[in-house]
Structure formats: C-alpha cells, structure tokens
C-alpha cells in the first residue's frame, strides 16, 4: 500500500488549517452542516450524559475525569497540525480534513455510557442520597444508578456552555438551538423521572423521540445542503437499471471496451453500471492515468482524483471503445482500434498544451482542423476545450453545460455537434479552444492502424498477451503505463502515457503482466508476522504443558 501510494495523483497539496473553535463546537449540535468541519453530533443525550460524569460523586474519581479528559484530548488532537497528520497517516486528505471525527463521536458515546453504568453500590448510594446525586428511582439495576439531580444539572450546564460558545459560528442554525434546547429538556426530564409504570414509558418516549427527531432533522438538513454545495447525481432507479442491462448486452471485452457514458450516476460508474470506462474515483488514482487523460482533454473533480469519462471519437479509437451510452441508448462506434497496435519506429510522442494536438500525436495523424474566423468548416464536428469554464456552451440549437474551475474541477472536452451552417460561431461561457474534427480523416487513420494491429488479444487476470504482425516497431497497449507492468524480453517504454514495448524485427508476440508495487514486500511482511504469531502461540502452549507436567 505504501509503495503503491507513491504512484497516486497528489491532488491539491495544502497545509492543514484548523476550523474556528466556534464551528467545532457547533457541529456537536443537531441541524448543522459544514463539509470541512467535524460532524461530531450524535444526539443531545450524549454530551449531556458525558457532562454528568463530571458531577457524579458515586463514580470513582479516576473514571470521572479520565473519560471527559479523553474526549477533550481527542478533540484537541483534531485541531493541532502534527496530531492531525498522525490521524491521517501523515498526509492531509482531499476533501474534509476531519475524517477521524467518528473516533470523537465514539469516545463521547463511551463516556455517556460510563455515566449511565458506573455509579452505584451501597456506600455510593448513601453518599448519593445525602448529596442529591442519586436518581429518584429506588430500585435501580445492579449495573448502576442513573445520575441524580445535581449531576443532571451539571451536565445540562455543560451543554448550555458549549451551545453559548458556539453562538458566533455561521454553521449554527436557529433550528440547531431550538432542537438542542428541546432535546436537552426532554432527556434531562427522562433522567429524573421515576422508573415505574407510565413514568418509565414516558422517559423512554422522551429519549427515543429526541434521538429520532434530531437525527431525522439533521439528516434532512445535511442532504439539502449537500445538493447546494457538492456535485449532484441522479438517484439509482429503473432508468439506471435499464442502462446497466443495455451496457451488459453490448459488452465485447476484450475485443473492445464499453463506456457507461453520460450523465454520470456516481464517481465509479464502470463499477456501478458496467463497462470498462475511465470514470473512476480513488485517493490512489494513478498519477500517470490522470496526467494522460488530462493531456487528452479529460475532465475531473476532486482535484484530479475523480476522473470523468471522455466522449470523443479520437480517444474512443485510442482506447478501443466500441460501444458507449449516449442520448438514452447504446451507440456503436466504427472507428475503434484493437487494444494492441503497432506503431512505426521513432521517438515516443510528447504531450503539449493542446489536447487536440496530443490526441493527434497518439493517433499518429492530423484529424483536427483549426476554425477559420471562429467557425469550423461545414461537415466537421465542433469540439470545445474550456477546462475552467462553467456554464452553457451553444452551437445553434445544441447546448452543453460545463462545470470547470481548476484546481477543484476541470471540464472535459465536449462536442457541440456538427457544423451545419457556414460561419456559425459557438457561444462559449469562457475562454476555450476549438477543434474541428474531420471524420473522414479519422476513418482513414484508423483503417491504416488496424492493418498494423494485433491479430489476437488475450486478457488474463494479471496481464495481456497478443499476437502481432511482423515488421518491428513499437507495440502500444491501450492502457496507462502505471507502475507494476512487466513484459517478457523487453522493458516497457512510455508512449504518451500508454504502455508500450519496443519490438525487434522478428518479434511477433507480446506478453505483459501486472503486479502491484510492494506486493512481494507486503506478502513477506505478512508471512513474517504470521510466523511470529505462531511462534508465540507455540511458545505459550509449550510453557503451559511444562507447568502442567511439573505440577
């Protein structure tokens, strides 16, 4: 894992900056939301009970201070740079820097549970009755007594102080204060009610109602806020199931790839809907994959780790996409290439700034024209590359919406449709580059490359094998050259980010396999740990038998 992480796209590297203390405290209350703040809220009953522990004299002093102290220590560690890095394995993650918040929530729950279960005992009961901390109930369970009036008052004061300290936070909402106050009163009353008959039922109703009501309101508020602030995708339903079935019916791997297309459903559509597209999200997205798709006009979110599918005839040819979802159905492409092709000898392509030119370099031929006076030639397909633009782009009646803005997002290259009217210029939402694709040139180029393509391709669970035409050159595989590829009789060589192997004049076979970086080291470490464990178990068993025989 460590060695493989070194190959991941770094995303946006930034220093950790703790949130304001008022925001931190506000997230302990219901009906709050902030993507980069710690969502520690569980229920108002939790901080209330955790606070009562400080005021319970019938609980041993060590536990009375240990658990609240642990809560404070965990909270403080989330706000300090060195311990923040320790929580996240010394790398600030993309997105929210408070992914360890569940630990704080868990410690708060454990503290609340301790406050419920650790009080009691004959001597403790006498002290509790004397100072008013024992519950009104006279028949508490042997597991412990509920906190009494003084402890409940103290715990309520703790919650009120936290809420007052959070008042300046913009994260705090009026409903947060209303529900927190109502929940505090309900749970405090439930703790002080007798546990007999209808009072016990009422106490259970108050606590359950607080938990469910606050949780439902918080979830509804967070769902609404996410739609406003984060990327939105359609819900999974019958339409997506129909789409998955159509993609499965069109699948032809490894003869060609199938792309799940647009609109996106989630960050990993090929896993959800099927196919072999490039739209994946991972914190370990290979840097070479992001860089290659970026150079070819690909789009992404999450600062380069959430890749988006690229609907483009040239890249479909380069990556062997033979079918894709488009406009409500599966569309077959007639300009695809096999997964392995042979290119003429020569230096590998080097990407430049223009994705149109980079596509042509990998293809080996010019297929785009530059627009004249801002308009493409009639009959060509108009493509727009505007990575930082956000808004609608139009050509005639066709409209496409872009969502870009680096470093967080990059809009993918999009088609504005065929140029049907001479001199018609597209309307753009911002600066961009236009390319006019000549489909006849693309078909001619693909036909020439097919003549030098592999005659058979076999994809195995760990690699790829192909039979190639004689004549030498460079075998190019339609896959990124991520670390871990090894090929027989030759070292892989980069070819514009794709896996490639130089061929001798008489070589007609290609055999490459993939092994994740660090796999052998990880297996060795695991085996060593297993042997140490077996040794210790065996040694302990040997000593036990020795003592038994000696006795």
N, C-alpha and C positions, 0 to 999 in steps of 0.2 A: 504494500500500500504506500509506504513512504517513497520508494523508488518510482512508483508509477505517478505519484502526486507531483513529482518534479516535472513531468511532461504536460501537466494540465495548464490550460489557458489561465493566466493570472487574474483576469478580470481587472477591476479598478482597485489598485492598492492605495489605501488611505489609513491614516493614523486613527486610532480609537479615540473618540471624544465622548465622555460620559454625558448622559442626559441630565437635565436640571433635576435637582432633588425633589422639587415640587411635582414634576412629571413622574418621577419614580414612585412617589407616594400615591399619586392619583391612580396609578394602574393597580393599586391594591383594592380599589373600589369598583362597583359594578358600572356598566354602561360607559366605559371609556375605550378608546382605541388610539393606537399610535404604532405604526409599523416598526419604527426604530426605538421603541420603548418596551420595558419588560412587562409582559402581560401576566402579572402575578396573582390576579384576582381569582379566588375560588368561591367564596361565599363570605358574607359579613360575619357569620358564625365563627369562621376560622380565626381572624385576628382578635375577635372578642374573647374566645376561649384561650388563645395563646396569651393574651394580656392578663387573664385571670390567674394564670400560673404564677405571675409575679407577686400576687397578693394572697396566695394560699399558704397559710402557716402550717397546715396539716400535711404539706408535701416537704420532703427533705430539702434542706437549703441548697444542696448541690444540684439537684434536678430543677429546683425552682429557678435557678439562674443560668444553668447550663443550656437549656433549650432556647430560651429567649436570646441568650448570648450567641448561640449558634445561628439563629435567624439573622441577627444583626451582622455577624461576621460574613455570612453568605451574601447578604445584601451589599455590604461594603466591598466585597471582593468583585462584585459585578461592576462596580463603578471605578475601579482602580486599574490603570493600564497594564501593569505587569501581571496581576492575577486574571485580568480579562484574557490576556494571551494564554495564560495557563489553562483556563477553561476551554479554550478553542484550539488546543494543540499548537500554540504559538503562531497562529495565522488568523487575522481578523477575517471573518467570513463575509461573502457577498450578502447584501440584504441586511436584515436586522442583526446587530451585534449582541443581542441578548437571547441567544438560543439556549442558554443554560438556565433560563428562568424557571423551568419546570422543577429544578432542584430546590429553588427557594420556595416554590409553592408546596413541594413535598415536605420540606422541613417545617413549614408553618402548620401543615396538617398534622405532622407528628407531634409538634408542640401542643396543638389543640387537643389531640388525643391523650397526651400525657396529663393535661389539665383535667380531663374527664375521669381518668382511670387510676391516678396515683395517689389520690387523697384517701383518708380513712384510717381505720384502726382504732382500738379502744381509747388509747391516750390521745390520739389525734382528734377523735370525736369529742372528748371532753374539752380540749383546747378550742376546737372549732365552735362548739356550742357557747363556750364562755365569751369568745370574741366575735361571734356572729357570722363566722365564715361557713358554718355548716348549713346545708340545704334544709328547707322546711321539712322535707321528707324524713320520716323516722325509720324507714325500712329500706335503706339503700343497699345495693347489692354488695357482696363481699369484694368485688373488683375495685370498689372505690366509691366515694361520695361525690355528689355534684358540688360545684363551687357555690358558696353561700353568698349572702347579700353583699358583704364587704368586697369579696373577690369579684363578683359580677359588676359592682360599681366601679372598681378599679379597672377591670378590663374594658368597660364601656368608656371610661375616661381615656384610656389608651387609644381606642378607635376614634374618639372625638378629636383628640390632639392630632392624630395622623390626618384626619379629614380637614381640620383647620389649617394645618401646614400645607396641604395640597391646594388650597383655595386659589393661589395665584397662577396655577397651571392652566394653560389653554387646552390641555387634554381633558380637564374636568368639565362635565356637562351638568346642567341643572338636574336632570334625571338621576345622575350619579349620586348627588346629595340626597335627593328625595328617597331613592331606593335604599341607599346606605342607612339613612336615618330610620326608615320604616323597618328594615331588616334588623337593625341594632335593637330597636324597641321590642320587636317580636321575639328574637332569640333570648334577650335578657329576661323577658317575661316568662318564656318557656323554661328557663333555668330555675326560676324562683317559684314556679307553680308546684303544688304538691303532685306526687306521682300516683294519685288514687283516682279511680273511676274516670269521670268525664274530664277531670283536670289533666290526667295523663294523655287522653285523646287530644285535648286542646293543645297541650305542649307539643305533641308530635305534629299536629297540623301546622302550628306556627313555624316550627323549624323546617318542615318539608316545604311549606309554602314559600318561605324565604329562599330556600335553596333553588327550587324550581323557578320561582318568579324572577329572581335576579339572574339566574343562568340564561333563561329564555330571553330576557330583555337585553342582556349583554351580547348574546349571540346574534340577535336580530340587528342590533346597532352595529356590531362589527361587520356583519355581512353587507349592510348598506354602505358603510364607509369604504370597504374594500372595492366595491363596484366603482366608487368615485375615484379612488386613489391608485388602484392597481389595474393590471391588464384584465380584460373581461373576455370570457369564452362562453359559448353556448352550452347549455346543460346536456348531459348524455341522455338520449332518448331514442324513440323509434327511428328517427331520421338518421342518427349516427349508427344504429344497428344495421339499417339498410345499407349505409355506406360501407361498413365493415364487411358485410356479406358480398357486396359488389367488388370490393378490393380483393377479397379472398378468391372469388371466381376468376378474376383477371390475373392472378399471381402466376408468374412464369419463372421464378428464380430457380437456377442461376442463369437461365438464358437471357433474362432481362430483369431489371428492377421495377417494382411498382411503388408509386409515391402516393401517400394518402391525401396530398394536395391541400387546398384551402376551401372553406375557412378552418382555422385551427380550432381544435377542441381542448387541447391541453399542451403542456410542454413536451410531451413524448408521444405524439400521435402515431408513429410507427408501432409503438408498443400497444397502444390502445386500440387502434383501428386496423393495423396490419400493414404490410409492405416493408420496403427497405429504404425509405427516405432518410434524409439527413436531419430532420427536425427533432433533435434531442436536447434535453436539459440535464446537466450534471455539474456538480462542483469540480469534477475531474474531466471535463470535456478537453480532449487533447488540443494543445495549442496549435499544432500543425493543421488540424481539421478546421478550427476557427479561422486561422490565417488564410487557408486555401479558399474556403467559401467566401470569406471577406473579399479576397482579391478578385473573385469571380462575380461579385455583385450580390452576395448573400446578405440576408438580414439577421438580426439577433436582438434579444433583450438580455437582461441580467448581465450587462456589461460584457457580452461576448460568450457567455456560457450556455445560454438558451438559444440554440440555433433554430432558424426558421427554414422551411422548405423554399426552394428557388424554382419557380415555374418559368423555365426558359428553354427553348428548343436546343440551344447550343450546349448548355450544361446537361440537358437530358441526353444529348448524344455522347458527351464526355463520360457521363456516369452510367450509361447503359439503361436509362429509364425508358421502358417500353410501354408503360401504362400509368396513368395518373388520374386522380379525381379532379374534375373541373366542371363547374357550372351544373352541378347536380347529377353528374354521371361519370363513368369511367371513359376516358379518352385514350385511344391507342396512338402512339407516336411512330411515324415511319422513318425517322432519322436517328434511330438509336444505333449505338455501336455495341459489339460484344464486350464482356468485362475485360478482355485482354486484347490489346492491339500491338502491332509492331511499327515503330516509327523509324525513319531513316537515321543513320548515324549522324552525330553532331552534338553540339553543346545543348544542355537542357534549357528550357525556357526560364526566363527570369521575370517575375511579375513586376509590373509598373503601377502607375497610379490609376490608369483607366481600366475598369473591369471589362469593357468591350474588347480592348486590345489584349488583355490577359486571357480571355476566352479564346481569342483567335490564336494566341501563342500555343495554348494547349491543343487546340484543334489542328494547327499547322497550316491554316489558310485564312485569307481575309474573307469574311462573310458579312461584315457590317459596312454601311456607308455613313458618311457624315452628313448631317442635314444641311441643306442649302437655304440660307436666309431664314433659319429656324424651322424649316419644314422638311419632312422626308419625301423621297420620291414616291409617287403613286405605285402601289403594289407591294411596297416593303412594309414590314411590321415595325411599329414605333415602340422602342423601349426607353424607359426613363430610369436613370440612376441618380437619386437625390437622397443620400443616406441621412441627412439631417433635417429633411423636410417633414412637416406634419400638416395634414390637411388634404383636400381633394385635388387630384390632377385630372384634367379632362382633355379629350381629343374628340371633337364633335359631340356625339351623344354619349360616348363612353366615359365613365367616371371611375376612378380608382382612388381610394383613400390611403394615405401614407401615414405611418407613425414612426418618426425617427427622432434623432436628437442624441448624438453621442456625448458622453460616454455610456449612458444608460441604455439607449436603444439605437439601432441602426435600421433604417428602412431598406427592404430588399429591392433589387431591380424589378421593375414591373412593366408589363405590356400595356400600352394604351390602345392597342388594336391596329388593324391595317390602315394605311394611309390611302383613303379613297378619293379625297378631294385635293387637287393641286393647290399648293400654297397654304393649306390649313395648318396653323400652328397650334400646338397644345398649350393649355393653360396650366401653369405649374404653381404649387404652393410655396416654392422657394428655389434657391439655386440648385441646378442639376445639370446632368449631361445626357444628351440624346444619342441613341444609336439606331440606325435604320437597317433591320435585318433583311437580307436578300435570301429568301428560302430556296431559290434555285441554286445559288452558290453553295448553300449548306447541304443540299441533297447531293450535289456533285462531290463535295468534300467527303461526306460520309461514305459514298459509294467507293471512293478511292481508298479510304481507310479500311473498309470491310474487306477489300481484296488482300490486305495485309494483316487481317485479324486472325486470332487463334481459330483453328478448325474444330477444337473441342475444349470445353472448360469443365472442370470438376471442382466443386467447392466442398471441402471437408470441414468437420467441426473445428479444426485447428489451422486451416490454411487453404491453399488453392493450387491446383495443378492444371496445366494447359499444354496442348499440342500446337506448335507454331509452324508457320510456313518457313522454308529455308531461305537463307539470304542474309542473315545477320541484321544488325540494327539495335534498337532498344525496345524491350518488351515493357509495355506500360499497362499497369493494372488500375482499373477504375476504383481505387480505394486510396485513402490518405496514407502516407508513409509514417505512421505513428511508431514510436519506439517499441520494439519487440518483434519486428518482422525479420525473418532469416530465410535465405534462399539457397538452394543447393548449387554448388560450384560457382557461386558469384555473390558478391556483396550488393545489397540493394543500393540504388543511387537515386537521389531526389530528382523528380521531374515535375517542376511546378507544383510541388506539394503532394504529388501522386507517387505511389510505389512503382519503381521501375528497376529493371535489371539489364545491363549491357549484355548483348549476345555475341558470341563468336559466329563466324560464317557458317559453321556446320551444326550449330546447336538448334534443335527443333523442339525442346521440351523446357517447361518452366515448372518448378516445384518450390513453393514458398510456404512457410508455416509461421504461426504467430504464438509467442509465449509472453505473457505479461511481464514487464520488468519487475525483478525482485521475486519472481515466483519460486525459484530454487532456494533463494536465501530464506524466504518465508517458510517453505516446507522444511528446510533444515532446522530453522529455529523452533518450529512446531514439534518436529521429531525430537529435538534435544529436550524441550520442555516436557514432552511425554515421557521420555526416558528418566528424567529427574523425578517426575511424579511417581513412576513405577518403582524407582529405586527407594524413594522414601516410604511408599506403602509396604514394599517388601521388607525394608529395614525395620519398620514398626511391627510388622507381623512376626519377624524373626525374634525381636526383643520380647514380644508378648509370649511367644511359645517358650522362650528361655526362662521367663519368670514363672510360667505355669509349671514347667518341669522342675524348677528349683523349689517351688512350694510343695 
